[in-house]
Amino acid sequence: MELSKQWLAIVASVFLLTGFSTAGKAFNDKAMVEISSGEFTRGCTRKYKEYECLPEALPVKKVFVSQFKIDKYPVTYRRYNELGLTH
């Protein structure tokens, strides 16, 4: 699978995980997944004619991303407060 599609699939799944239930269960909200390094295409390709590309999405270019980790699940209030971040 091309890296950009793999990266998009992983990021989309991270943001779409809303159907899980943690009621009465121990839940590891510190779980992370590792994203491989690689190149992807960034920017607006005007693939869909009904949408305008924002100026900051142009020009389309290849970008190299180093390996990184991202939370597997949406951040919980408990985890957010544990990190000492402010609203």
Residue pairs with C-beta under 8 A, 6 or more apart in sequence:
1 9
3 36
3 38
3 39
3 40
4 39
4 40
4 41
6 36
7 35
7 38
7 40
7 65
10 33
10 35
10 70
11 70
14 33
14 70
14 71
14 72
14 73
14 74
15 74
17 72
17 73
17 74
18 74
20 73
27 73
29 71
29 73
29 75
29 76
29 78
29 79
30 79
31 71
31 72
31 73
32 69
32 70
32 71
32 72
33 69
33 70
33 72
34 67
34 68
34 69
35 65
35 67
35 68
35 69
35 70
36 67
37 64
37 65
37 66
37 67
38 64
38 65
39 62
39 63
39 64
39 65
40 62
40 63
40 65
41 60
41 61
41 62
41 63
42 60
42 61
42 62
42 63
43 53
43 57
43 58
43 59
43 60
43 61
44 51
44 53
44 54
44 57
44 58
44 60
45 60
46 53
